């Protein structure tokens, strides 16, 4: 399982290994006459792009500080990269289906021995890279992980196809397996795209409930009410929250203590940007877009 501190190193190693195997697969595809290997090489090229985009997005989001015109920094770069990767997965699956259709129409002889050797090397590389990237909570790394995972399954399919072709001479198995892989890729791409859009549209984080956040705030000593609540994500690991806090506490030193207590509670919800406005007179419900009493009716 990749740790957050090792993400960049894991992505760099993955880019290096994937690039080396891409070259090997192109050579192997040409020597064996295997469209499956050449097609998978195209898939690997997309993986290289995916990994480079992921690494670049992480570097930008972590290393570039907020500025006077970009007050949240570059956290959203990660999400845009994940969205691009998700659509690339869809594109890869469509490409595989088109390639499979062409193989159905014009099957060609394949040198199965070379095909098998290259596929075995590819499987080893993909398994190693998959294990490096597995377990990250970073949405962007997850999308890169899914790219490599599909390549791992593709390598298994190519190995099976090469053995089958060697034993039976039936090359039809190659396009059949390609279609299965393409459908799997589509299934893995949809959650990535959906979650990226959730974040870009500033929905409540999918693994958290706004009711729980509000309940924690309301159950804090000194808080009389909560309204005008907005809870959204800047990236897969950074959440933000705005809220109006109604309190009867008039001493500003005590209000400051209350604010620190609330922000400490919000930390468990990955809230790193919290704007809390304290009020001594509760505002009218009609003036606010999201009120606690409306939560069960507006979802």
N, C-alpha and C positions, 0 to 999 in steps of 0.2 A: 504494500500500500504506500503510495507516494505521500510524503509529508509536505506541508506547505512550503517549508524552507528549501525543499529539494525539487520543487516544480520546475524551475528554470533549468537546473542541471539535467533533469530527466528529459525535458523537451530538447535540449541541445544534443544529448546522446541519441535520442530518437531520430532527430533530423539527420545526424551523421550516418547512423546504421541504415535508415530507410533510403538515403541517397545512394549509398554503396550498393544496396540490393537492387535498387531501381536500374542501375547500370548493368548489373549482373543479369537481371531479368530480361532486359532489352537484348543483350547478347545471346542469352539462352533462347529467347523467342525466335530470333533470326536463324540461329543454327539449327533449331529443331523444327522450324516451320510451324510452330504452335501459335495460333491466334489467341488461345487462352492465356499464354504467357505474355504476349504482347499487349493484350487487353488488360491484364492484371498490372502490367508495367504502367499503363496509363492511369490505372487506379492508384498505384504507388506515387505517381507524380502528383496527383491531387492530394494524397496524404502528406507529401512533403510541403506542399503549399499550405495545407491545413495546419501543420505543426509550426511552420514559420509564422503564419498569421497569429497563432495562439501565443507563441513566445513573444512576438512583437507586442501583442496586446497587453500581456502581463507586464512587460518591461515599461511600457508607456503608463499603464494605470498605477504602477507601484513607484516609479522613479520620478515622474513629473509632478511637481507640486501644484496645488491650485494657484491661479493667478487672478489678477484684478478683473479679467473678463471671463475666466473659467473657474468659478468659485468652488465647484465640486471636483476640480481636477479632471482626470481622464478615466474615471471608473467605468463609464459607459462604453469605452473602447472594447473592453472585454466582451460585452454583450453583443455589440455589432459584429465582432469577430465570430462569436458563437453562432449568430444568426446566419452569417455568410457560410460557415461550415455546415450548418444544417441544410441549407439550400444546395450546397455542393454535394452532400450525401444524396439528395434527391436526384441531382444531375447525374451522379455516378450510376445510380440504379437504372435510370432511363438509358444511359449509354450502354450498360451491360445488356439490357433487354434488346436494344437495337443490334448490338453485336451478336447476341444469341440468335436472333432472327436471321441474320446474314449467314451464320454457320449452318442453320437448318437448310437454307437454300443452296449453299455452295460448300458442302463439307470437303475438307482437304486432308491428305495424309499427314500424320504427325509423328515425329521421332519421340516416342514415349519415354525412352530412357533419359534423354537430356531433360525432357519436361519434368520427369520425376525428381531428378537430382536438384534442379533449380527450385522446384516447389518445396522440397525438404529444407533447403537452405532458407527459403523465404519463410517457412513455418517457424523455424528456429528464431529468426530475427523478429518476426511479428509477435511471437509469444513473449520474448524478452521485453520488447517495447511495451506490450500490453500490460505486463506485470509492473513495469516501472510507473505507468500512468494510472493504474487502477487505484480507486479509492479516494481520489481528490474530490473535494466538495466544490471546487471551482468549476462553474458551468462551462467556461471556455475550454478547460483541460478535459472535461467530460466529453465535449464534442470531438476533440482531437482523439481521445481514447476510443470513441465509437468508430472513428475512421480506421484506426489501426485494428480494432477488433474485427471489423468487416473484412479487412485484408487477411487476418488470421484464418477466418472461416473460408475465405477464398482460397488460401493456400491448401487447406484441408481438402477442399473440393477439387483443386487441380491435382493433388496427389492421388485422390480416388480415381479421377478421370484418367490419369496417366496409367495407373495400374490396370484399370478396366480396358483401356485401349490396347495395352500390351497383351492382355490375356484374350481379348475377343476381337479386336480390330474395329469395334463399333465406336466411331467418333461422335455419335449422336448424344452420348452421355454428357459431353462437355457443355453444349448449349442448354441442356435441361437443368444441370446444376447451376449454370449462370443465372437462369431466371429465378431459381429459388433464392440465391444470394441477393439478387436485385430486390426481391420482395422484402427480404429481411432488412436490407439497408433502408428501405422506405419506412419500415416500422420503427427503426431506431432513430430516424431523422425527425419524425413528427414530434416527439416529446421535447427535443432540443429547440426546435422552431417555436413550439407553443410556449415554453418557458421563457425564451428570449423575448417573445412578443409580450408576455405578461409583464416582464420587467420594463420594457420600453414604454408600455402603456400605463405603467405605475400602479399596477394592481397590488393588493396585499400579498406579501410573500406566500407562496403556495403551502409551505410547511408550517405556517404560523396562523393563529386566529386572532383577529382584531379584538374579539370579545375578551380573550385571555389578557391581552395587553391592557385593555381598559380596566378590567377587574383588578389587575395588579396595582394600577395607578389609584383606583378608587379606594382600595383597601389600605392605602398608606395613611398613616396618622397625619392629620392636618389637611387632607384633601376632602373637600365637600362635594365636588362634582367635576366632571370632565366633559368637554364638548369640542366641536370643531376639530375632530381628530382626523389626521391623514397619515397613513402608514404605507410606505412603499420601499422599493429596493433601488439602489444605485447600481449594484452589481450583485453577483451571486453570493458575496460574503459581506456586503455593506448595506444596511438598511437605514432608513431615515424616518423620522416621525415629527409631526407638528401637532400640538394640542394646546387648548386653553384649559388652565387649571383653576377651578374656583376654590378659594381658601378664605377662611376667616382670620388667618394669622396676619397681623398688621406689622409686626416687627420684621424689618427687611433682613436682619441677620438670621432670623428663624426661617424666613422664606428661602434664603440662600441654602440653608441646611436641607430644607425640604426638596429643593431642586437637585442637590447632590444625591439625596436618597433616591429620588425618582430616576435619575440617570443611571445610577448603579443598578436599579431593578431592570431598566430597559436594556442594559448590556447583555443580558441573557437572551434577548431577542435579536442580537447582532445589530442593535441600533447604535451607530457611531456618529450620527448627525441628528441631534434632538433639539428642537426649538419649542420651549415651553413658555407660554405666556400666562402669567399669574394674574388673577382678577379677584377683587374684593367684593364685586357685585356680579352675580351670574347674568350672562348675556341672554337675550331672547333667543329661543330656538329658531325662529323664522329667519334670523340673520345668518345662519350657518348652513353650509352644504352637507355636513355629516354630523349628526347628533346621535349620542348614545342610544336614545330612545327609538331611533329609526333603524337601527342595525338589523333587526329581525325582519324588517319589511323591505329593505333595500339591499339586495345582494347581487 
